[in-house]
């Protein structure tokens, strides 16, 4: 955004040099990306009127002009073709220096003495245009310094304003920040909205109050459309906006000054003196001011008359209602539109403007009113506008924002103590209404500050206006206490290192997914979180599962002729819970597909199976201090898992995820020729497994084999857990070696045979100790899981 220093100085007193001002802006958070010096010193260039023009007797392309400066008449030899009698033009008097070495002198040109030089825009430093003499306003005072008429030297700051500070997309916004530093008041006075009881009034209907929060409309009669005064043209040019006519220039000028977009309609071209703010109808279109026709959709907000669209709300006006040279009756619009709606339409139509840039970031209802008043004043002054009655429809009034800030928290976050008087002064300079208490401050935030929500935001304001460079460097206050290694949570790096060591590749996929893909996996649509303005139709919802995009990655790798695919991913998933609120969970997922071993001539290729997946999950569980169990479930947990080939991942008797084979029907849709095994579970911080250290055995160990009958749904992890909890004094190891079903066993039973190894680091175990330990294990198995010795 381009900001004129001369314009800023009209609004606020700036005591710093150009470079110091740029530094102050940067420290306030507005990076100055460039500084441009415009214009030249015009102290010896005056306004004169051309009285007469004659052809030069000795040159075909030169003319002799008699000019008058209000006191004296001068003769000037000029070669410009565009001069005419009664024009007011700039004259550089003898002694004037244009540029570094070009000095104007009284000199003879082809025998005729010339007492100065008429100047083009290039000589004045206004632009590179030198095709003709620059024309001053016809009412300019003769003999006055051109510097006083159009302004001379200026400095233009190219400033980057962050998206959260739309209130600073204007000269008044930047001036407000500088005034808060200096403690000086701004030089403008806010007007009050004045109503006129006579004259026409426009009826305003807002059919979409959620999309249009306020609409101000004011009619002006007997408007005279023409060129803008040079001072306004010059300011618009320096800020990168081309002058069109006085009506359009006034709205652009106020945009640069106040930061709020305005628009003028030719009311006589509208169908009835009525403005309707509504959504577009199916099949409607509009011919915009850029002479392009845009098709409209039902989700586009428009401004319409009684019949047709006359503007795309917050983006661009329509050509059919645009102001032209014959316009005499206008409606001045100042409105507040919903940022998301403007952004969506602007993006879809690929149509951006200065207005949409500001509406997308958020505008302020009070600023909308002040901008309208400022434009009304300029229309009356520069376009002879006679104001009619004003309309103000304000269906959605913003709530007042009050934020409390704790004094001690401020000191802790800043690392320094700030005097209460300095805090009071900063709040006052920023326009905050603050009340001080024993604990801190309670501040009412101005409506134009859309970026302040909590106490940390107020503390940041204190830091900005103290100056980050004025906060001394201090060492951080660290707690010397250390977390014991066994209590330190398992982090992403630990698990990533483990999985990479098992041959898996980490994958990072998009947080978005397509509704078609999620539908295939059977996730209920009422749990989806849909994106209002998706980048593409392939990314229309936030992913409710990591597996969707991982399976797409498997397909992509198959197309690249990969025969071994082992992928895992960390990430967040998003879906609605039972209360229809957004639920965000940190999860981990992995997939195994294809050959489990690298192809080799000496061995047969094996594809991944259920036990490869189970082994990986058990390895991950072994890193945690909490027991993680893989448990068979009576029914298929999720529709995208194959029946009877999936199980739940449990921690502390709660299911945290699922694992198993991809359903064959889905595997066919993904063109998988091998089974695909996958798992996904919620990640909760767990401590590392406590390291267990024991000396090497010096005494012989004893082994005993046991065979028990249990229900089919009992797995080995549960059995091992019961054995270890029943006796841990002499138990060295326990592992299964046989499983049997059928025979004399009932259909719902199975027999598991396992070996128990007992050992002591102090002595050789006696028969009494050995038998006692085995009895404890038998008793524990019977009581805990109903196991019977076979």
SELUM-55463 format. One line per field, with one value per residue (C-alpha): residue number from 1; x, y, z. Coordinates in steps of 0.05 Angstrom, whole numbers, m for minus. Example, Ala and Ser with C-alpha at 12.3 -4.5 7.8 and 13.67 -1.06 7.14 Angstrom:
resi <- c(1, 2);
x <- c(246, 273);
y <- c(m90, m21);
z <- c(156, 143);
***
This chain:
resi <- c(1, 2, 3, 4, 5, 6, 7, 8, 9, 10, 11, 12, 13, 14, 15, 16, 17, 18, 19, 20, 21, 22, 23, 24, 25, 26, 27, 28, 29, 30, 31, 32, 33, 34, 35, 36, 37, 38, 39, 40, 41, 42, 43, 44, 45, 46, 47, 48, 49, 50, 51, 52, 53, 54, 55, 56, 57, 58, 59, 60, 61, 62, 63, 64, 65, 66, 67, 68, 69, 70, 71, 72, 73, 74, 75, 76, 77, 78, 79, 80, 81, 82, 83, 84, 85, 86, 87, 88, 89, 90, 91, 92, 93, 94, 95, 96, 97, 98, 99, 100, 101, 102, 103, 104, 105, 106, 107, 108, 109, 110, 111, 112, 113, 114, 115, 116, 117, 118, 119, 120, 121, 122, 123, 124, 125, 126, 127, 128, 129, 130, 131, 132, 133, 134, 135, 136, 137, 138, 139, 140, 141, 142, 143, 144, 145, 146, 147, 148, 149, 150, 151, 152, 153, 154, 155, 156, 157, 158, 159, 160, 161, 162, 163, 164, 165, 166, 167, 168, 169, 170, 171, 172, 173, 174, 175, 176, 177, 178, 179, 180, 181, 182, 183, 184, 185, 186, 187, 188, 189, 190, 191, 192, 193, 194, 195, 196, 197, 198, 199, 200, 201, 202, 203, 204, 205, 206, 207, 208, 209, 210, 211, 212, 213, 214, 215, 216, 217, 218, 219, 220, 221, 222, 223, 224, 225, 226, 227, 228, 229, 230, 231, 232, 233, 234, 235, 236, 237, 238, 239, 240, 241, 242, 243, 244, 245, 246, 247, 248, 249, 250, 251, 252, 253, 254, 255, 256, 257, 258, 259, 260, 261, 262, 263, 264, 265, 266, 267, 268, 269, 270, 271, 272, 273, 274, 275, 276, 277, 278, 279, 280, 281, 282, 283, 284, 285, 286, 287, 288, 289, 290, 291, 292, 293, 294, 295, 296, 297, 298, 299, 300, 301, 302, 303, 304, 305, 306, 307, 308, 309, 310, 311, 312, 313, 314, 315, 316, 317, 318, 319, 320, 321, 322, 323, 324, 325, 326, 327, 328, 329, 330, 331, 332, 333, 334, 335, 336, 337, 338, 339, 340, 341, 342, 343, 344, 345, 346, 347, 348, 349, 350, 351, 352, 353, 354, 355, 356, 357, 358, 359, 360, 361, 362, 363, 364, 365, 366, 367, 368, 369, 370, 371, 372, 373, 374, 375, 376, 377, 378, 379, 380, 381, 382, 383, 384, 385, 386, 387, 388, 389, 390, 391, 392, 393, 394, 395, 396, 397, 398, 399, 400, 401, 402, 403, 404, 405, 406, 407, 408, 409, 410, 411, 412, 413, 414, 415, 416, 417, 418, 419, 420, 421, 422, 423, 424, 425, 426, 427, 428, 429, 430, 431, 432, 433, 434, 435, 436, 437, 438, 439, 440, 441, 442, 443, 444, 445, 446, 447, 448, 449, 450, 451, 452, 453, 454, 455, 456, 457, 458, 459, 460, 461, 462, 463, 464, 465, 466, 467, 468, 469, 470, 471, 472, 473, 474, 475, 476, 477, 478, 479, 480, 481, 482, 483, 484, 485, 486, 487, 488, 489, 490, 491, 492, 493, 494, 495, 496, 497, 498, 499, 500, 501, 502, 503, 504, 505, 506, 507, 508, 509, 510, 511, 512, 513, 514, 515, 516, 517, 518, 519, 520, 521, 522, 523, 524, 525, 526, 527, 528, 529, 530, 531, 532, 533, 534, 535, 536, 537, 538, 539, 540, 541, 542, 543, 544, 545, 546, 547, 548, 549, 550, 551, 552, 553, 554, 555, 556, 557, 558, 559, 560, 561, 562, 563, 564, 565, 566, 567, 568, 569, 570, 571, 572, 573, 574, 575, 576, 577, 578, 579, 580, 581, 582, 583, 584, 585, 586, 587, 588, 589, 590, 591, 592, 593, 594, 595, 596, 597, 598, 599, 600, 601, 602, 603, 604, 605, 606, 607, 608, 609, 610, 611, 612, 613, 614, 615, 616, 617, 618, 619, 620, 621, 622, 623, 624, 625, 626, 627, 628, 629, 630, 631, 632, 633, 634, 635, 636, 637, 638, 639, 640, 641, 642, 643, 644, 645, 646, 647, 648, 649, 650, 651, 652, 653, 654, 655, 656, 657, 658, 659, 660, 661, 662, 663, 664, 665, 666, 667, 668, 669, 670, 671, 672, 673, 674, 675, 676, 677, 678, 679, 680, 681, 682, 683, 684, 685, 686, 687, 688, 689, 690, 691, 692, 693, 694, 695, 696, 697, 698, 699, 700, 701, 702, 703, 704, 705, 706, 707, 708, 709, 710, 711, 712, 713, 714, 715, 716, 717, 718, 719, 720, 721, 722, 723, 724, 725, 726, 727, 728, 729, 730, 731, 732, 733, 734, 735, 736, 737, 738, 739, 740, 741, 742, 743, 744, 745, 746, 747, 748, 749, 750, 751, 752, 753, 754, 755, 756, 757, 758, 759, 760, 761, 762, 763, 764, 765, 766, 767, 768, 769, 770, 771, 772, 773, 774, 775, 776, 777, 778, 779, 780, 781, 782, 783, 784, 785, 786, 787, 788, 789, 790);
x <- c(0, 26, 25, 41, 83, 55, m16, 3, 32, m36, m68, m15, 49, 110, 173, 220, 260, 239, 285, 265, 191, 204, 239, 181, 131, 172, 177, 102, 93, 84, 144, 166, 185, 206, 213, 201, 216, 169, 163, 216, 226, 175, 191, 206, 151, 87, 18, 7, m49, m37, m62, m44, m7, 31, 72, 147, 172, 236, 213, 154, 146, 154, 102, 106, 60, 44, 30, 5, 22, m27, 22, 68, 64, 120, 140, 154, 178, 145, 143, 86, 26, m28, m25, m86, m109, m137, m103, m69, m1, 63, 120, 191, 222, 295, 340, 297, 336, 300, 338, 412, 442, 385, 378, 326, 355, 330, 353, 340, 308, 313, 318, 261, 276, 242, 233, 224, 197, 127, 131, 106, 91, 161, 194, 150, 170, 97, 106, 147, 96, 127, 80, 50, 47, 16, m50, m68, m140, m171, m189, m117, m91, m44, 25, 16, 70, 53, 79, 19, m31, m13, 38, 111, 160, 132, 156, 116, 123, 107, 80, 61, 0, m14, m82, m105, m99, m149, m158, m89, m104, m111, m75, m117, m102, m27, m32, m69, m11, 40, m2, m4, 73, 78, 18, m7, m79, m102, m119, m187, m254, m307, m372, m441, m489, m536, m605, m642, m718, m727, m709, m713, m698, m676, m710, m661, m681, m630, m655, m591, m574, m521, m485, m496, m488, m501, m520, m514, m544, m548, m577, m544, m579, m553, m485, m435, m388, m321, m246, m220, m177, m103, m86, m133, m108, m37, m51, m88, m31, 23, m17, m25, m97, m115, m161, m227, m275, m291, m346, m305, m242, m278, m296, m225, m196, m238, m218, m144, m158, m206, m195, m269, m295, m351, m390, m433, m493, m526, m594, m631, m606, m633, m703, m738, m706, m697, m635, m642, m585, m598, m568, m564, m617, m602, m583, m570, m507, m477, m436, m384, m345, m286, m332, m334, m397, m398, m447, m475, m492, m542, m486, m463, m486, m508, m536, m598, m652, m724, m707, m634, m565, m528, m465, m428, m429, m361, m325, m346, m403, m443, m430, m504, m510, m442, m429, m418, m410, m485, m499, m536, m566, m526, m533, m471, m464, m425, m437, m410, m408, m390, m315, m323, m379, m339, m277, m313, m346, m282, m242, m295, m300, m225, m244, m204, m208, m186, m255, m254, m184, m211, m278, m244, m204, m262, m290, m317, m388, m365, m312, m365, m405, m346, m323, m393, m394, m325, m347, m411, m371, m326, m386, m418, m352, m324, m385, m439, m478, m543, m556, m623, m647, m602, m618, m583, m604, m565, m592, m529, m498, m430, m423, m376, m311, m284, m218, m187, m111, m74, m16, 28, 16, 37, 102, 114, 103, 143, 199, 200, 158, 119, 94, 19, 22, 56, 4, m52, m20, m13, m85, m109, m66, m94, m165, m181, m229, m194, m210, m154, m163, m118, m105, m98, m141, m207, m208, m264, m236, m252, m296, m243, m194, m216, m150, m158, m191, m154, m106, m45, m66, m67, 2, 27, 0, 40, 103, 93, 86, 141, 184, 211, 280, 270, 257, 324, 351, 344, 359, 297, 275, 281, 259, 321, 279, 285, 231, 254, 270, 216, 163, 182, 126, 138, 145, 137, 211, 214, 159, 182, 251, 222, 177, 232, 275, 221, 225, 165, 166, 136, 83, 52, m15, m65, m112, m168, m201, m255, m326, m326, m266, m292, m360, m326, m298, m368, m359, m427, m439, m469, m400, m364, m337, m346, m302, m341, m291, m253, m191, m217, m271, m219, m212, m281, m280, m232, m206, m242, m189, m116, m128, m165, m106, m57, m96, m92, m17, m14, m51, m3, 57, 27, 22, 96, 106, 126, 115, 130, 92, 100, 74, 57, 32, 21, m34, m99, m168, m231, m304, m367, m384, m452, m464, m450, m386, m320, m275, m201, m158, m84, m77, m27, m40, 0, m11, 25, 17, 53, 116, 140, 212, 255, 252, 310, 324, 339, 272, 199, 164, 116, 62, 44, m6, m44, 15, 62, 13, 3, 78, 87, 33, 61, 129, 98, 61, 127, 153, 98, 91, 16, m10, m38, m81, m103, m172, m220, m288, m354, m375, m339, m318, m316, m345, m279, m246, m254, m301, m266, m198, m198, m190, m192, m132, m145, m112, m139, m203, m220, m216, m168, m166, m174, m130, m140, m147, m180, m248, m241, m294, m255, m190, m221, m241, m170, m143, m104, m81, m54, m88, m76, m67, m76, m85, m105, m108, m113, m47, m47, 17, 43, 106, 165, 170, 211, 278, 286, 357, 376, 443, 463, 437, 486, 439, 402, 331, 272, 218, 147, 96, 23, m38, m102, m171, m201, m255, m237, m240, m182, m116, m45, m33, m87, m61, 11, m12, m48, 12, 60, 14, 2, 76, 133, 183, 215, 184, 237, 199, 133, 116, 66, 86, 20, m54, m108, m182, m232, m230, m263, m264, m328, m338, m327, m262, m189, m128, m63, 1, 56, 123, 142, 215, 232, 298, 328, 389, 402, 399, 376, 300, 273, 214, 170, 184, 175, 109, 83, 96, 61, 0, m4, m4, m58, m101, m93, m112, m175, m199, m182, m201, m236, m179, m182, m119, m123);
y <- c(0, 68, 123, 196, 230, 298, 271, 241, 308, 341, 291, 285, 322, 279, 302, 251, 249, 205, 149, 154, 152, 89, 57, 76, 45, m19, m26, m16, m77, m43, m63, m7, m43, 18, 94, 136, 211, 246, 317, 370, 435, 482, 545, 588, 562, 604, 600, 644, 652, 651, 717, 706, 659, 675, 633, 641, 679, 639, 568, 526, 486, 541, 591, 656, 661, 723, 702, 742, 728, 776, 835, 829, 803, 759, 731, 657, 616, 547, 486, 448, 437, 435, 507, 552, 621, 628, 565, 570, 537, 532, 580, 567, 636, 653, 624, 562, 496, 436, 373, 374, 418, 449, 523, 569, 633, 691, 671, 684, 626, 636, 712, 719, 730, 680, 700, 631, 562, 531, 463, 394, 341, 313, 380, 386, 315, 292, 237, 218, 252, 308, 309, 376, 432, 415, 451, 480, 490, 549, 582, 579, 645, 678, 689, 636, 584, 519, 484, 513, 494, 421, 405, 396, 345, 284, 218, 155, 96, 28, m7, m79, m84, m152, m183, m176, m100, m75, m11, 10, 6, 81, 146, 159, 88, 97, 168, 140, 93, 149, 194, 140, 143, 219, 229, 283, 290, 279, 342, 319, 327, 273, 299, 278, 245, 300, 285, 329, 331, 355, 325, 254, 193, 125, 63, 10, m63, m112, m183, m215, m181, m234, m215, m139, m112, m39, 2, 78, 114, 188, 221, 281, 325, 373, 340, 367, 313, 340, 338, 335, 390, 381, 369, 309, 282, 288, 250, 195, 188, 184, 128, 90, 107, 139, 199, 188, 244, 283, 235, 172, 207, 230, 158, 135, 193, 176, 102, 122, 171, 130, 60, 46, 31, 74, 72, 121, 100, 141, 139, 158, 94, 51, 22, 64, 99, 33, m8, m82, m121, m194, m259, m267, m307, m367, m344, m271, m236, m166, m123, m94, m29, m67, m80, m155, m195, m240, m298, m297, m355, m361, m353, m285, m223, m166, m96, m91, m41, m64, m109, m122, m127, m60, m81, m142, m127, m105, m119, m76, m35, m47, m8, 6, 45, 77, 152, 187, 259, 267, 243, 294, 250, 200, 154, 149, 80, 63, m8, m65, m133, m201, m215, m289, m276, m223, m266, m327, m288, m250, m314, m350, m293, m280, m207, m166, m92, m43, m50, m126, m124, m85, m119, m187, m165, m134, m63, m21, 7, 73, 84, 70, 128, 176, 159, 173, 241, 259, 240, 280, 342, 334, 322, 386, 424, 396, 371, 421, 363, 382, 331, 296, 255, 202, 128, 85, 12, m21, m92, m120, m75, m99, m116, m75, m113, m108, m142, m148, m148, m172, m128, m186, m225, m164, m160, m235, m236, m174, m192, m121, m78, m22, 37, 43, 115, 92, 38, 89, 136, 81, 59, 132, 145, 82, 105, 52, 69, 38, 30, 13, m35, m68, m128, m91, m57, m67, m37, m23, m33, 14, m18, m11, m57, m125, m158, m153, m211, m226, m199, m223, m177, m117, m136, m138, m67, m45, m78, m46, 24, 18, m5, m76, m45, m13, m79, m101, m170, m216, m289, m333, m357, m433, m485, m527, m588, m645, m694, m765, m804, m856, m802, m764, m773, m812, m759, m759, m767, m831, m866, m839, m866, m934, m939, m917, m970, m1021, m999, m952, m884, m822, m788, m718, m712, m656, m639, m636, m694, m706, m723, m780, m814, m805, m832, m895, m906, m902, m843, m812, m748, m713, m719, m683, m613, m582, m526, m463, m441, m504, m497, m552, m605, m655, m621, m603, m629, m633, m704, m746, m800, m804, m869, m837, m798, m853, m902, m851, m849, m925, m921, m869, m912, m972, m931, m917, m994, m999, m1070, m1056, m998, m983, m915, m879, m810, m765, m713, m684, m707, m666, m686, m666, m700, m718, m646, m623, m589, m595, m650, m646, m706, m721, m790, m837, m884, m935, m979, m1042, m1066, m1112, m1154, m1157, m1172, m1144, m1188, m1237, m1297, m1343, m1337, m1333, m1266, m1261, m1208, m1172, m1206, m1194, m1215, m1164, m1110, m1140, m1143, m1070, m1049, m1092, m1060, m991, m1013, m1038, m967, m943, m951, m963, m1031, m1028, m1088, m1112, m1141, m1179, m1145, m1182, m1139, m1104, m1036, m995, m1011, m1003, m1060, m1132, m1175, m1220, m1189, m1128, m1113, m1056, m1021, m1011, m973, m973, m1010, m956, m965, m914, m941, m998, m1042, m1095, m1111, m1065, m1090, m1131, m1088, m1025, m1058, m1073, m1000, m978, m1030, m1066, m1136, m1153, m1147, m1080, m1078, m1013, m983, m916, m894, m832, m808, m790, m772, m833, m842, m882, m953, m955, m988, m1054, m1075, m1141, m1175, m1235, m1301, m1340, m1396, m1447, m1432, m1478, m1485, m1511, m1521, m1506, m1518, m1480, m1477, m1407, m1373, m1362, m1286, m1285, m1266, m1280, m1209, m1215, m1283, m1258, m1198, m1242, m1289, m1231, m1197, m1263, m1274, m1227, m1248, m1307, m1301, m1292, m1305, m1331, m1348, m1391, m1451, m1485, m1471, m1523, m1521, m1578, m1648, m1652, m1576, m1538, m1495, m1430, m1455, m1461, m1490, m1451, m1483, m1438, m1443, m1408, m1396, m1384, m1359, m1324, m1278, m1298, m1375, m1439, m1445, m1500, m1546, m1510, m1442, m1469, m1505, m1445, m1398, m1444, m1449, m1373, m1369, m1422, m1388, m1320, m1348, m1381, m1320, m1267, m1299, m1364, m1408, m1483, m1527, m1579);
z <- c(0, m20, 34, 21, 74, 55, 65, 132, 156, 142, 190, 245, 266, 249, 283, 250, 186, 128, 149, 222, 203, 162, 222, 268, 221, 215, 291, 296, 252, 184, 142, 95, 31, m8, m5, m68, m73, m122, m150, m154, m116, m147, m106, m168, m213, m216, m247, m309, m359, m434, m463, m537, m583, m647, m696, m690, m752, m756, m737, m761, m697, m646, m620, m582, m523, m482, m410, m350, m277, m245, m247, m307, m378, m404, m472, m476, m535, m533, m578, m545, m591, m536, m510, m519, m500, m429, m405, m336, m340, m298, m315, m292, m280, m297, m243, m232, m231, m261, m245, m224, m278, m320, m301, m334, m363, m405, m475, m548, m587, m663, m651, m602, m528, m480, m407, m378, m396, m394, m360, m375, m323, m330, m315, m253, m231, m233, m285, m347, m392, m433, m494, m476, m425, m359, m347, m279, m255, m290, m224, m199, m171, m221, m195, m140, m130, m166, m104, m66, m120, m134, m81, m94, m67, m32, m3, m17, 31, 3, 65, 77, 122, 154, 140, 212, 210, 158, 199, 174, 99, 97, 112, 174, 199, 193, 221, 281, 296, 291, 334, 388, 388, 392, 437, 389, 366, 295, 255, 228, 263, 261, 234, 257, 209, 187, 161, 112, 118, 47, m20, m47, m5, m29, m2, 21, 31, 60, 48, 73, 141, 155, 91, 95, 165, 148, 87, 84, 25, 8, m54, m87, m138, m191, m192, m243, m269, m292, m280, m208, m179, m191, m118, m116, m183, m158, m94, m130, m180, m126, m92, m157, m176, m243, m243, m280, m260, m198, m174, m181, m156, m92, m74, m89, m50, 12, 3, 9, 66, 109, 82, 70, 0, m28, m93, m132, m174, m228, m196, m259, m292, m235, m238, m184, m126, m89, m70, m54, m23, m40, m66, m141, m177, m221, m290, m273, m298, m295, m342, m294, m298, m329, m389, m375, m366, m304, m292, m222, m176, m119, m67, m95, m58, m104, m102, m145, m163, m168, m226, m242, m209, m210, m171, m144, m70, m44, m110, m169, m195, m259, m322, m335, m269, m274, m269, m336, m360, m365, m294, m250, m195, m156, m96, m52, m21, 41, 66, 108, 73, 100, 86, 71, 21, m16, m16, m44, m101, m117, m121, m163, m213, m211, m200, m150, m134, m82, m51, m48, m18, 41, 49, 50, 111, 148, 152, 208, 214, 247, 194, 141, 168, 173, 103, 77, 111, 84, 13, 21, 40, m21, m67, m44, m51, m116, m154, m134, m103, m67, m12, m7, 51, 81, 92, 143, 150, 207, 220, 252, 304, 331, 404, 446, 461, 532, 550, 619, 626, 688, 710, 733, 670, 629, 669, 661, 586, 571, 619, 646, 692, 659, 699, 704, 679, 615, 604, 615, 565, 512, 520, 515, 453, 420, 432, 485, 541, 601, 675, 723, 782, 834, 788, 722, 670, 635, 565, 516, 446, 388, 335, 281, 318, 292, 314, 390, 427, 492, 544, 505, 448, 495, 521, 450, 440, 501, 472, 403, 431, 483, 424, 417, 412, 481, 517, 546, 534, 594, 606, 609, 678, 672, 723, 737, 751, 701, 681, 697, 634, 648, 656, 594, 543, 479, 426, 351, 340, 381, 344, 277, 289, 309, 247, 200, 231, 212, 140, 137, 101, 133, 90, 96, 60, 55, 112, 60, 25, m27, m6, m57, m25, 46, 24, m1, 69, 97, 143, 161, 122, 183, 216, 159, 166, 98, 71, 50, m3, m25, m68, m114, m117, m96, m29, m4, 68, 126, 131, 185, 178, 157, 120, 62, 35, 54, 10, m46, m35, m40, m107, m132, m113, m148, m212, m204, m204, m131, m105, m32, 1, 75, 96, 161, 178, 238, 234, 257, 237, 240, 247, 285, 351, 379, 400, 328, 350, 315, 343, 328, 344, 337, 305, 274, 216, 177, 116, 91, 19, m28, m18, 54, 31, m24, m86, m92, m137, m78, m42, m56, m48, 11, 15, 79, 124, 188, 232, 201, 222, 291, 302, 284, 333, 388, 377, 384, 447, 477, 477, 524, 599, 589, 568, 497, 479, 410, 421, 375, 369, 362, 302, 246, 276, 213, 144, 108, 147, 123, 164, 216, 198, 243, 317, 366, 395, 469, 525, 596, 574, 522, 447, 417, 346, 298, 255, 203, 129, 79, 57, m8, m43, m29, m48, m116, m125, m109, m159, m105, m127, m58, 11, 45, 120, 159, 228, 256, 329, 373, 401, 475, 512, 549, 590, 565, 589, 653, 638, 675, 692, 726, 735, 693, 724, 767, 786, 742, 718, 720, 665, 673, 617, 629, 583, 598, 567, 556, 515, 442, 449, 499, 468, 491, 514, 567, 589, 595, 634, 685, 692, 705, 754, 792, 806, 791, 845, 808, 739, 686, 621, 595, 523, 484, 442, 421, 409, 399, 381, 369, 396, 464, 472, 464, 402, 441, 474, 457, 490, 497, 520, 548, 582, 647, 664, 737, 765, 825, 827, 899, 902, 869, 876, 920, 900, 951, 919, 848, 863, 903, 844, 795, 841, 845, 769, 763, 816, 782, 713, 742, 780, 729, 662, 681, 655, 670, 673, 619);
***
